[in-house]
Amino acid sequence: MDYSQFMIMHHELGLLVVFLLVFLFDTFFSKNVQSKLSVTACVLFGIYTLACFFLPLKSGEAFSGMYATSPIVMSIKNILNVGMFIVLLQSIKWNNSAAQIVRRGEFIELMLLTLFGMFLMVSARHFLVFIIGLETASLPLAALVAFDKKEYESHEAAVKYIFTAVFSSAIYMLGLSFVYAMSGSLYFGDIAMRVTGAEGSFLIYVALAFVIAGIGFKISMVPFHLWTADVYQGAPTSVTSYLSVVSKGAGAFAALIILTQVFGAVYSQVWEWMLFILIVLTITVGNLFAIRQNNLKRFLAFSSISQAGYIMLGVAADASVGAAALTYYVLVYIFSNLAAFGVIQAIENATGKVEISDYNGLYKTNPKLSFTMMLAMFSLGGIPPFAGFFSKFFIFSAALEQGTVAMYVLVFIALLNTIVSLYYYLLVVKAMFITPNDNPIERIKSHWSERVGMVVCVAGIILVGLVSAIYTFLNHASDASQMF
């Protein structure tokens, strides 16, 4: 075996180094020094994340083509690293709390382990490697969901998550068994060549239905979303924020790679209508149920379900344009959603309150937190000039490039749902700024790590939005100049 092949796994090897350093720190250092573990892990991961942006963007394969990397894959991993860094930063105060002291090392190590699995999912070009990555990413998350051992809701959420994960993996692998029966291979490239002439086969419809169902469970698409709200509510808020952005983003990227590279040749004949139906259901059901929520974690759970539908529009779009739009959408979604979770976590750590009604009159006592939450809601809702507006604009534009009537109808339905989503996002803004409250949440002195995390997210929402606005303006100006 040529061990030099491992050198192409830059992101995975760097992450493994961070994991080992955190593990050694947690195992061998004294208790007094271990109080700095969360900060040390965050600094180490920050250095690793920054270093990954300076890696040369290149393509390559290893292990007989089972593992592959490319500029877009490296960019995807960098985006997931950014999300992970913000989650680790925002979780420092909670991870140093009295209840977490004895297991703060395990929290960080399990988080890093799940990210390692997600990297394998994104780089897999063989379904065996993909399944290894999928389970490496999924099983530690069940332990993370159950991290509040004394809370009944955390136990219940963990049981629901593990049963759902096992069930979805079984469905997914059943679909793969059908794929293997058709193609005789688990390599993405081999399957892509051999399913091209099988579009009339009933077996490929069944296989793709199971594969899409398995992916749907991972990214919370309707009707495979029933676990999401309970798990988001019961899990610790740091874990919920990780599930909502990093885990969902990795699942969306994996779905893009599998559906376009493996089954792209039979898109219009086999799975186009499946994806269209799932997107419409996901966006609509997520929005309608979000309106009914008062618990902010359940509220953002149904919001994330709706966002999953928008993300999958990138899969339905043209492959190259859709991949770019999906990648940009996930980046913006990370900043927007983690800004909201940063506010929720700061208030929950100080007061234990997580209901929307608790936020009535919040602006009077906590204007900075209210402003951060307002920007997050505006971005998630797609209000210009914030980054969320451009993420929706680009993903709608990518979808419309297909030029089919069905795609025009799908984008129109998505636009109508955007109006619905604006309503419930503005309900949170209304509670903070307009709804009167004689006894609002007292003034909160948030932890420095929470403040830094929120500043990073707000900067991302504003700066990415400004860069996108300038790019769009210059692009349209260039197009206009060619008309004269």
FINU-182589 format. One line per field, with one value per residue (C-alpha): x, y, z; residue in one letter. Coordinates in nm, 4 decimals. Each point is the difference from the previous one (the first is absolute). Example, Ala and Ser with C-alpha at 12.3 -4.5 7.8 and 13.67 -1.06 7.14 Angstrom:
u [1.2300, 0.1370]
v [-0.4500, 0.3440]
w [0.7800, -0.0660]
res [a, s]
***
This chain:
u [0.0000, 0.1257, -0.0303, 0.0806, -0.3647, -0.0949, 0.1756, -0.2852, -0.2324, 0.1130, -0.3174, -0.0436, 0.3631, -0.0076, -0.3237, 0.1510, 0.2961, -0.2380, -0.1971, 0.3141, 0.1266, -0.3373, -0.0088, 0.3531, -0.0776, -0.3175, 0.1663, 0.3373, -0.0205, -0.0979, -0.3511, 0.1115, 0.1402, -0.2992, -0.2184, 0.1599, -0.0877, -0.2959, 0.1962, 0.3057, -0.2088, -0.1649, 0.3391, 0.1437, -0.3011, 0.0110, 0.3651, -0.0850, -0.2989, 0.2097, 0.2789, -0.2494, -0.0867, 0.3638, 0.0155, 0.0409, -0.3311, 0.0634, -0.1625, 0.1176, -0.1004, 0.1171, -0.0663, -0.0868, -0.2441, -0.1987, 0.0995, 0.0188, 0.0568, -0.0458, -0.0158, -0.3766, 0.0402, 0.2766, -0.2161, -0.2885, 0.2234, 0.1245, -0.3600, -0.0777, 0.3126, -0.1256, -0.3315, 0.1742, 0.2307, -0.2924, -0.1858, 0.3087, 0.0463, -0.3592, 0.0019, 0.2979, -0.2081, -0.2448, 0.2831, 0.1737, -0.3147, -0.0107, -0.2101, 0.2462, 0.3341, 0.0434, -0.0847, 0.0997, 0.2834, -0.2402, -0.2271, 0.2787, 0.1375, -0.3411, -0.0581, 0.3335, -0.0746, -0.3328, 0.1691, 0.2561, -0.2856, -0.1585, 0.3278, 0.0056, -0.3595, 0.0863, 0.3174, -0.1369, -0.0132, -0.0892, -0.3097, 0.1942, 0.2057, -0.3187, -0.1735, 0.3057, -0.0097, -0.3758, 0.0081, 0.3076, -0.1933, -0.3307, 0.0748, 0.2018, -0.2797, -0.2354, 0.2371, 0.0202, -0.3790, -0.0137, 0.2734, -0.2327, -0.0240, -0.2271, -0.2566, -0.2821, -0.0483, 0.3637, -0.0435, -0.3186, 0.1653, 0.2959, -0.2246, -0.1980, 0.3159, 0.1744, -0.3087, -0.0495, 0.3690, -0.0006, -0.3273, 0.1143, 0.3345, -0.1822, -0.2230, 0.2986, 0.2004, -0.3022, -0.0068, 0.3730, -0.0591, -0.2345, 0.2569, 0.2652, -0.2371, -0.0348, 0.3621, 0.2142, 0.2165, 0.0026, 0.2270, -0.1823, 0.1457, -0.0836, -0.3577, -0.0428, 0.0992, -0.2201, -0.3241, -0.0127, -0.1694, -0.2173, -0.2373, -0.2917, 0.0705, -0.2355, 0.2971, 0.1668, -0.3189, -0.0095, 0.3738, -0.0080, -0.3113, 0.1826, 0.3218, -0.1854, -0.1978, 0.3231, 0.1463, -0.3292, 0.0246, 0.3468, -0.0940, -0.3539, -0.2017, -0.3758, -0.1362, 0.3200, 0.0163, -0.2032, 0.3031, 0.1348, -0.2030, 0.0162, 0.3737, 0.0756, -0.2015, 0.1413, 0.3661, 0.2357, -0.0137, 0.3632, -0.0817, -0.3217, 0.1873, 0.2518, -0.2785, -0.1781, 0.2934, 0.3102, -0.1790, -0.2686, 0.2565, 0.2081, -0.3136, -0.0991, 0.3454, -0.0017, -0.3464, 0.1250, 0.2997, -0.1917, -0.3044, 0.1917, 0.3136, -0.1549, -0.3554, 0.0284, -0.0378, -0.3511, -0.1117, -0.2794, -0.1199, 0.0055, 0.0420, -0.0873, -0.3642, 0.0985, 0.2223, -0.2543, -0.2710, 0.2348, 0.1168, -0.3553, -0.1082, 0.3114, -0.0199, -0.3772, -0.0331, 0.3055, -0.1405, -0.3533, 0.1151, 0.2551, -0.2843, -0.1539, 0.3140, 0.0732, 0.3158, 0.2847, 0.1922, -0.3070, -0.0605, 0.3477, -0.0441, -0.2925, 0.1823, 0.2936, -0.2395, -0.1238, 0.3569, 0.0853, -0.2540, 0.1642, 0.3427, -0.1193, -0.0957, 0.3746, -0.0081, -0.2929, 0.1809, 0.2662, 0.2916, 0.2818, -0.2121, -0.2079, 0.3118, 0.1296, -0.3405, -0.0444, 0.3503, -0.0666, -0.3418, 0.1447, 0.2715, -0.2591, -0.2273, 0.2838, 0.0522, -0.3728, -0.1108, 0.2962, -0.0625, -0.3523, 0.1232, 0.2704, -0.2689, -0.2129, 0.2965, 0.1100, -0.3498, -0.0560, 0.3338, -0.0898, -0.3743, -0.1073, -0.2675, -0.0508, -0.3588, -0.0800, -0.2368, 0.2947, 0.1631, -0.2805, 0.1582, 0.3534, 0.1256, -0.0531, 0.2485, 0.2230, 0.0185, 0.3144, -0.1446, -0.3245, 0.1893, 0.1936, -0.3177, -0.1709, 0.2828, -0.0148, -0.3760, 0.0300, 0.2713, -0.1865, -0.3118, 0.1872, -0.0403, 0.2463, 0.2749, 0.1019, 0.1747, -0.3119, -0.1661, 0.2847, 0.0199, -0.3653, 0.0474, 0.2934, -0.1623, -0.3238, 0.2028, 0.1924, -0.3248, -0.1581, 0.2936, -0.1507, -0.2757, -0.2676, -0.3620, 0.0170, 0.2999, -0.1782, -0.2963, 0.2313, 0.1800, -0.3333, -0.1225, 0.3291, -0.0426, -0.3524, 0.1360, 0.2661, -0.2816, -0.1393, 0.3449, 0.0359, -0.3137, 0.1242, 0.3555, -0.1436, -0.2055, 0.3259, 0.1034, -0.3445, 0.0303, 0.3366, -0.0696, -0.3759, -0.1878, -0.0217, 0.1265, 0.0086, 0.2472, 0.2418, 0.3093, 0.2510, 0.3190, 0.2379, 0.3777, 0.0797, 0.3256, 0.2843, -0.0074, -0.3708, 0.0576, 0.2885, -0.2076, -0.2898, 0.2337, 0.1453, -0.3505, -0.1244, 0.3129, -0.0614, -0.3639, 0.0872, 0.3308, -0.1090, -0.3153, 0.2014, 0.2435, -0.2933, -0.1718, 0.3151, 0.0530, -0.3620, 0.0158, 0.3258, -0.1318, -0.3177, 0.2012, 0.2229, -0.3031, -0.1546, 0.3190, -0.0041, -0.3401, 0.1395]
v [0.0000, 0.3454, 0.1993, 0.3220, -0.0041, 0.1253, 0.3287, 0.1048, -0.0032, 0.3424, 0.0933, -0.3416, -0.0245, 0.3525, -0.0750, -0.3220, 0.1977, 0.2415, -0.2964, -0.1686, 0.3221, 0.0577, -0.3639, 0.0168, 0.3319, -0.1444, -0.3237, 0.1028, 0.3589, 0.0899, 0.1098, 0.3602, 0.0167, -0.1837, 0.3014, 0.1509, -0.3007, 0.1600, 0.3147, -0.2016, -0.2261, 0.3042, 0.1640, -0.3219, -0.0470, 0.3673, -0.0337, -0.3183, 0.1687, 0.2982, -0.2253, -0.1929, 0.3178, 0.0266, -0.3537, -0.0113, -0.0806, -0.3119, -0.3250, -0.3508, -0.3559, -0.2612, -0.3644, -0.1067, 0.2855, -0.0640, 0.3418, 0.3183, 0.3677, 0.3040, 0.3804, -0.0082, -0.2827, 0.1898, 0.3125, -0.2012, -0.1313, 0.3511, 0.1189, -0.2863, 0.0935, 0.3574, -0.1248, -0.2369, 0.2762, 0.2314, -0.2809, -0.0818, 0.3698, 0.0521, -0.3160, 0.0962, 0.1395, -0.2924, -0.2537, 0.1546, -0.0076, -0.2115, -0.2712, -0.0335, 0.0005, -0.3770, -0.0488, 0.3163, -0.1864, -0.2641, 0.2700, 0.1499, -0.3393, -0.1263, 0.3199, -0.0394, -0.3659, 0.0801, 0.2631, -0.2604, -0.2240, 0.2876, 0.0617, -0.3655, 0.0298, 0.2978, -0.1565, -0.3529, -0.1342, -0.3518, -0.0800, -0.2052, 0.3078, 0.2065, -0.2346, 0.0051, 0.3795, 0.0069, -0.2198, 0.1772, 0.3246, -0.1369, -0.2230, 0.2518, 0.2512, -0.2267, 0.0263, 0.3769, 0.0337, -0.1899, 0.2110, 0.1582, -0.3272, 0.1332, 0.1406, -0.2318, 0.1911, -0.0632, -0.3762, -0.0016, 0.1985, -0.2388, -0.3061, 0.1583, 0.1017, -0.3384, -0.1918, 0.2390, -0.0178, -0.3794, -0.0207, 0.2492, -0.1780, -0.3300, 0.1544, 0.1598, -0.3232, -0.1885, 0.2470, -0.0570, -0.3737, 0.0632, 0.2310, -0.2688, -0.2563, 0.2231, 0.1053, -0.2643, 0.2727, 0.2527, 0.2496, 0.3201, 0.0110, -0.3619, 0.0400, 0.3199, -0.1812, -0.3033, 0.1701, 0.2110, -0.2760, -0.1097, 0.2977, -0.2189, -0.2571, -0.0152, -0.0929, 0.3379, 0.1796, -0.2078, 0.0411, 0.3771, 0.0313, -0.1750, 0.1975, 0.3340, -0.1057, -0.0792, 0.3370, 0.1697, -0.1277, 0.1503, 0.3491, 0.0046, 0.0034, -0.0585, -0.2639, -0.1221, 0.2953, -0.1199, -0.0423, 0.3503, 0.2235, -0.2341, -0.0601, 0.3702, 0.0862, -0.2765, 0.0244, 0.2550, 0.3235, -0.0340, -0.3410, 0.1321, 0.2793, -0.2559, -0.2269, 0.2875, 0.1314, -0.2212, -0.3362, 0.1268, 0.1675, -0.3178, -0.2019, 0.2471, -0.0137, -0.3804, -0.0032, 0.2310, -0.2228, -0.3295, 0.1125, 0.1942, -0.2113, -0.3445, 0.0464, 0.3246, -0.1730, -0.1224, 0.3196, 0.1058, -0.3565, -0.1405, 0.2248, 0.3551, -0.0353, -0.1642, 0.2940, 0.2614, -0.1504, -0.0229, 0.3617, 0.1358, -0.2035, 0.0892, 0.3746, 0.0186, -0.2278, 0.1517, 0.3503, -0.0862, -0.1800, 0.2697, 0.2515, -0.2074, -0.0217, 0.1960, -0.1849, 0.1605, -0.3246, -0.1695, 0.3163, -0.0199, -0.3747, 0.0535, 0.2969, -0.2327, -0.2500, 0.2733, 0.1105, -0.3596, 0.0307, 0.3176, -0.1650, -0.2954, 0.2401, 0.0086, -0.3756, 0.0372, 0.2751, -0.0410, -0.1948, 0.2601, 0.3093, -0.1859, -0.1157, 0.3568, 0.1340, -0.2768, 0.0586, 0.3725, -0.0624, -0.2280, 0.2551, 0.2749, -0.2375, -0.0803, 0.3662, 0.0767, -0.3013, 0.0060, 0.3693, -0.0921, -0.2940, 0.2202, 0.2319, -0.2935, -0.1604, 0.3209, 0.0597, -0.3656, -0.0208, 0.3104, -0.0500, -0.3424, 0.1642, -0.1242, 0.1028, 0.2687, 0.1620, 0.0363, 0.2300, 0.2577, 0.3399, -0.1418, 0.3104, 0.2148, -0.1964, -0.1746, 0.2122, -0.1688, -0.3498, 0.1240, 0.1561, -0.3223, -0.2084, 0.2497, -0.0263, -0.3797, -0.0030, 0.2475, -0.2095, -0.3287, 0.1616, 0.1340, 0.3725, 0.2174, 0.1111, -0.2792, -0.3155, -0.2178, 0.1986, -0.0728, -0.3665, -0.0430, 0.2137, -0.2089, -0.3347, 0.1076, 0.1265, -0.3282, -0.1973, 0.2171, -0.0604, -0.3403, 0.1839, -0.2682, 0.0774, -0.2299, 0.1936, 0.3339, -0.1334, -0.1329, 0.3323, 0.1852, -0.2210, 0.0588, 0.3766, -0.0137, -0.1942, 0.2655, 0.2471, -0.2405, -0.0373, 0.3779, 0.0063, -0.2369, 0.1362, 0.3459, -0.1341, -0.0344, 0.3542, 0.1273, -0.1697, 0.1640, 0.3510, 0.0604, -0.2315, 0.1713, -0.1767, 0.1442, -0.2649, -0.0711, -0.2181, 0.1780, 0.1469, -0.2847, 0.0092, -0.2672, -0.1955, 0.1326, -0.3108, 0.0459, 0.3629, -0.0849, -0.2738, 0.2372, 0.2709, -0.2508, -0.1002, 0.3585, 0.0926, -0.2973, 0.0984, 0.3619, -0.0433, -0.2972, 0.1948, 0.3079, -0.2047, -0.1750, 0.3328, 0.1448, -0.3147, 0.0018, 0.3706, -0.0382, -0.3070, 0.1789, 0.3089, -0.2176, -0.1590, 0.3429, 0.1375, -0.2791, 0.1189, 0.3303]
w [0.0000, -0.0900, 0.3213, -0.1828, -0.1110, 0.3450, -0.0740, -0.2265, 0.3037, 0.1214, 0.1855, 0.1604, 0.1165, 0.1426, 0.1820, 0.1355, 0.1382, 0.1765, 0.1383, 0.1367, 0.1603, 0.1700, 0.1140, 0.1461, 0.1700, 0.1506, 0.1109, 0.1438, 0.1203, 0.3542, 0.0931, 0.0514, -0.3522, -0.1473, 0.0772, -0.3109, -0.2167, -0.1797, -0.0863, -0.1036, -0.2242, -0.1588, -0.0652, -0.1469, -0.2250, -0.1012, -0.1068, -0.1900, -0.1700, -0.1036, -0.1309, -0.2149, -0.1908, -0.1139, -0.1373, -0.3802, -0.1693, -0.2065, -0.1021, 0.0784, 0.0836, 0.2479, 0.0859, -0.3544, -0.0438, 0.3192, 0.1363, -0.2075, 0.0522, -0.2207, 0.0377, 0.0685, 0.2549, 0.1791, 0.0038, 0.1469, 0.2781, 0.0739, 0.0359, 0.2400, 0.1984, 0.0351, 0.1372, 0.2392, 0.1265, 0.0784, 0.1806, 0.2111, 0.0772, 0.1070, 0.2150, 0.2218, 0.2872, -0.0003, -0.0291, 0.3023, 0.2156, 0.3167, -0.1647, -0.2888, 0.1814, 0.0098, -0.3680, -0.1831, -0.1731, -0.1268, -0.1434, -0.2106, -0.1055, -0.1112, -0.1976, -0.1792, -0.0689, -0.1649, -0.2174, -0.1089, -0.1124, -0.1934, -0.1826, -0.1064, -0.1246, -0.2181, -0.1442, -0.0451, -0.3532, 0.1132, 0.2025, 0.2550, 0.0927, -0.0015, 0.2467, 0.2292, -0.0030, 0.0485, 0.3093, 0.1381, -0.0268, 0.1330, 0.2993, 0.2085, -0.0539, 0.1962, 0.2980, -0.0442, -0.0080, 0.3329, 0.1604, 0.2579, 0.1877, 0.2741, -0.2421, -0.1093, -0.3264, -0.0915, 0.0528, -0.2040, -0.2798, -0.0088, -0.0254, -0.2836, -0.1780, 0.0235, -0.1130, -0.2897, -0.0949, 0.0058, -0.1929, -0.2641, -0.0403, -0.0489, -0.2670, -0.1671, -0.0108, -0.1300, -0.2882, -0.0531, -0.0209, -0.2931, -0.1572, 0.0353, -0.1532, -0.3076, -0.0392, 0.1699, 0.1531, 0.2836, -0.1760, -0.0879, -0.3500, -0.0815, 0.1211, -0.2024, -0.3189, 0.0615, 0.1071, -0.3155, -0.1970, 0.2908, 0.0174, -0.1039, 0.2683, 0.2966, 0.2207, -0.0470, 0.1123, 0.3178, 0.0595, -0.0380, 0.2150, 0.2862, -0.0543, -0.0035, 0.3095, 0.1851, -0.0952, 0.0901, 0.3571, 0.0396, -0.1181, 0.1445, -0.3189, 0.0223, 0.0607, 0.1700, 0.2405, 0.2983, 0.2276, -0.0555, 0.2334, 0.3014, -0.0423, -0.0458, 0.3113, 0.2213, -0.0969, 0.1600, -0.1978, -0.1146, -0.1456, -0.1557, -0.1765, -0.1290, -0.1255, -0.1708, -0.2024, -0.0210, -0.0055, -0.2366, -0.2242, -0.0272, -0.0796, -0.2720, -0.1581, 0.0110, -0.1621, -0.2739, -0.0759, 0.0021, -0.1958, -0.2651, -0.0438, 0.0404, -0.1298, -0.1955, -0.3365, 0.0907, 0.1753, -0.2341, -0.0633, 0.3558, 0.3021, -0.1104, 0.1040, 0.3318, 0.0898, -0.1101, 0.2220, 0.2990, -0.0434, -0.0153, 0.3042, 0.1983, -0.0545, 0.0530, 0.3036, 0.1679, -0.0387, 0.1135, 0.3134, 0.0877, 0.0334, 0.2831, 0.2170, 0.3162, 0.1066, -0.1936, -0.0464, -0.1493, -0.2022, -0.1524, -0.0479, -0.2364, -0.1518, -0.0759, -0.1582, -0.2315, -0.0707, -0.0984, -0.2803, -0.1286, 0.0234, -0.2087, -0.2774, -0.0659, -0.0608, -0.2406, -0.1926, -0.2646, 0.1521, -0.0117, 0.0671, 0.2593, 0.1868, 0.0255, 0.1100, 0.2586, 0.1408, 0.0332, 0.1545, 0.2685, 0.0836, 0.0500, 0.1901, 0.2414, 0.0885, 0.0232, 0.2008, 0.2387, 0.0678, 0.1130, 0.2065, 0.1524, 0.1397, 0.1155, 0.1743, 0.1714, 0.1387, 0.0903, 0.1856, 0.2013, 0.0587, -0.1291, -0.2203, -0.3566, -0.0833, -0.2571, 0.2509, 0.2396, -0.2563, 0.0209, 0.0583, -0.0182, -0.1808, 0.3101, 0.2102, -0.2593, -0.3174, -0.1350, 0.0299, -0.1560, -0.2888, -0.0622, 0.0032, -0.2317, -0.2554, 0.0223, -0.0600, -0.2890, -0.1621, 0.0473, -0.1434, -0.3028, 0.0599, -0.1989, 0.0287, 0.2347, -0.1146, 0.0225, -0.2781, -0.2403, 0.0984, -0.0975, -0.3106, -0.1227, 0.0721, -0.1735, -0.2965, -0.0193, 0.0041, -0.2710, -0.2339, -0.0740, -0.1874, 0.0460, 0.0860, 0.3026, 0.1362, -0.0509, 0.1980, 0.2727, 0.0390, 0.0039, 0.2867, 0.1816, -0.0427, 0.1444, 0.2954, 0.0493, 0.0732, 0.2615, 0.1563, 0.0224, 0.2132, 0.2683, 0.0047, 0.0554, 0.2906, 0.1943, -0.0956, 0.1018, 0.3401, 0.0693, -0.1286, 0.0030, 0.2397, 0.3409, 0.3109, 0.3497, 0.1141, -0.2875, 0.0300, 0.2186, -0.1440, -0.0844, 0.0110, -0.2563, 0.0079, -0.2154, -0.2197, -0.0670, -0.0940, -0.2338, -0.1632, -0.0609, -0.1353, -0.2489, -0.1119, -0.0328, -0.1956, -0.2275, -0.0597, -0.0837, -0.1865, -0.2099, -0.0848, -0.1042, -0.2086, -0.1684, -0.0681, -0.1577, -0.2079, -0.1214, -0.0851, -0.1954, -0.1791, -0.1093, -0.0951, -0.2184, -0.1669, -0.0609, -0.1550, -0.2581, -0.1226, -0.1273]
res [m, d, y, s, q, f, m, i, m, h, h, e, l, g, l, l, v, v, f, l, l, v, f, l, f, d, t, f, f, s, k, n, v, q, s, k, l, s, v, t, a, c, v, l, f, g, i, y, t, l, a, c, f, f, l, p, l, k, s, g, e, a, f, s, g, m, y, a, t, s, p, i, v, m, s, i, k, n, i, l, n, v, g, m, f, i, v, l, l, q, s, i, k, w, n, n, s, a, a, q, i, v, r, r, g, e, f, i, e, l, m, l, l, t, l, f, g, m, f, l, m, v, s, a, r, h, f, l, v, f, i, i, g, l, e, t, a, s, l, p, l, a, a, l, v, a, f, d, k, k, e, y, e, s, h, e, a, a, v, k, y, i, f, t, a, v, f, s, s, a, i, y, m, l, g, l, s, f, v, y, a, m, s, g, s, l, y, f, g, d, i, a, m, r, v, t, g, a, e, g, s, f, l, i, y, v, a, l, a, f, v, i, a, g, i, g, f, k, i, s, m, v, p, f, h, l, w, t, a, d, v, y, q, g, a, p, t, s, v, t, s, y, l, s, v, v, s, k, g, a, g, a, f, a, a, l, i, i, l, t, q, v, f, g, a, v, y, s, q, v, w, e, w, m, l, f, i, l, i, v, l, t, i, t, v, g, n, l, f, a, i, r, q, n, n, l, k, r, f, l, a, f, s, s, i, s, q, a, g, y, i, m, l, g, v, a, a, d, a, s, v, g, a, a, a, l, t, y, y, v, l, v, y, i, f, s, n, l, a, a, f, g, v, i, q, a, i, e, n, a, t, g, k, v, e, i, s, d, y, n, g, l, y, k, t, n, p, k, l, s, f, t, m, m, l, a, m, f, s, l, g, g, i, p, p, f, a, g, f, f, s, k, f, f, i, f, s, a, a, l, e, q, g, t, v, a, m, y, v, l, v, f, i, a, l, l, n, t, i, v, s, l, y, y, y, l, l, v, v, k, a, m, f, i, t, p, n, d, n, p, i, e, r, i, k, s, h, w, s, e, r, v, g, m, v, v, c, v, a, g, i, i, l, v, g, l, v, s, a, i, y, t, f, l, n, h, a, s, d, a, s, q, m, f]
***
